[in-house]
Structures are given as C-alpha cells and as structure tokens.
Amino acid sequence: TSDFPTSSSSHPPSTPPTPPTTPTPTPPPTPTPAPTSPPTAGITPFGPAFVLAPTTVVRWSGADAGTGVASYDVRYQVTGAQGQVGAWVQPSTWQQTTRTAATSPTLLPGRTTCFQVRARDGAGNTSSWSVSRCVARPLDDPALTAAGRWSRVSGSALYGGSSLRSTSLGATATLSSAQVRRVGVVATTCPTCGTLGLYVGSQLIGKLSLASPTTGHRRVLALPPFARRTGAVTVRVLSSGRLVSVDGLLLSSV
C-alpha cells in the first residue's frame, strides 16, 4: 500500500456549447399599391352667363385622395348663333399644366364658348372630361335688321360703340336665324325708358322693362332659359313714347 493517501475528485460532465441563434429575418415592407381611382376635376362656373369683354378668366380645380393632382388638360368649343358646333380645341399651353386659371381665347360676338377640364394624378390616372361650363358674348346691334322708326347713335358708353334707339310702338330689330335657349339684350336703362319683348319666330319668350331709378348703360338683361328653339330672334318695342335703346342681342344655345 501507498504511504500517501489517495484522494478521489469528481468533475461534473462538461456542457456542450449552445449553438448560436440565427436571427429571424425581417420581412420587407409590403409596397403600397398605386391608386387606381382617377382624380376629379371641374371648371368653375362663370358668374354671368354673358360677358361684354372680348376675353374672360377661366378657372378650374381638381382633387385626388391618393397621390394628388399632378396636372390638368383644358379644352374649349365654340357654338355659333345658328347652332353650328365647332371642334374641340386644346391649346398646347393648356395641356399637362399645373395652372388653375387662364385667360380665355377671344370670345366672338353672338357665339357661345364652352370649356372642359380633366385632371391627372401622380400615378398617371386621368379623369374623364368634366361637365362643360359656358359663357357667351352678345351680338352687336349692327348685326340686326331694323324695321319701323329707329335711329342709330354712337357713344363710348355703349356696347360696341353704338345703339339702336326708338320710342315707336311696334318697331323691331331682328336677327334672321338662330338656335337658342336663352335670349336677352344689352340696353340702356333709365327712369323714362320703356319696355321691349323678345321673340323667337312668332313666340313671345318674355318682356323686359328698361325702367330704372337712374340711367345706366351697357346693362345686361337676360330672360330665364327655355326649351331650345330655332327661328328669327326679334326685339320688339312694346311701349309708346318711352325710350328703348338696344346696344346688343344676347344669344345662347346651351
């Protein structure tokens, strides 16, 4: 036997190393689908349906709930007094524009000009053309055929620089042919002014009194819209001994 004591020691079994944890990959974000609904757009209604100036301002707007409105296209169409409808015109500077207003093309006397707009969003969706908004410029009095006792006077305060004047009951001023759904006159009003009637063919559309507390020139007086009619448009003096002064004839087919 050994003279030295023996000692026995015990060691715990070794633990295998823990394998490294593989991180779970983060999925890529789901892309937001591009909007498919087109924007909306419209022409701002004109205040007066008839304007005396050769141009007016056309305004439009649009909305899009997705990427927003990126640009607009604007077009116009001219309709003549006899109802002849022109082609749509798209000025190059009014296409893919970011503007929301522009000066109109020259408005021709006796014609109605209608405007439409469409909008395009940031995703390329394009709206349909909007509802038309229209404005008309009066026909000047030299275009009318006068019958009965009239006189023509000139003056810078008058529309087109001249006016037909009468105090004679039954005197008429006529445009031989038109297709209209609205008529009226540009006239002088005054305390002693008389009354006129507007006819399409033989049908009396309505009467207009030119009496007013004070004298006013270039007054735009329009009757309410009616069902479209075709025929001669006549201004008839319905009073006697009272001034009827007509600078122009309002015509609109829309």
Secondary structure, DSSP 8 states (H G I E B T S, - for coil): --SS--------------------------------S--EEEE---SSSB-SSS--EEEEEEE-SSS-EEEEEEEEEEE-TT--B---B--GGGSSB--SEEE-----BT-EEEEEEEEEETTS-B------EEEEB-EEGGGSEEESS-EEEE-TTSGGGEEEEE--TT-EEEEEEEEESEEEEEEEEBTTB-EEEEEETTEEEEEEE-B-SS-EEEEEEE----S-EEEEEEEEE-SSSSBEEEEEEEEE--
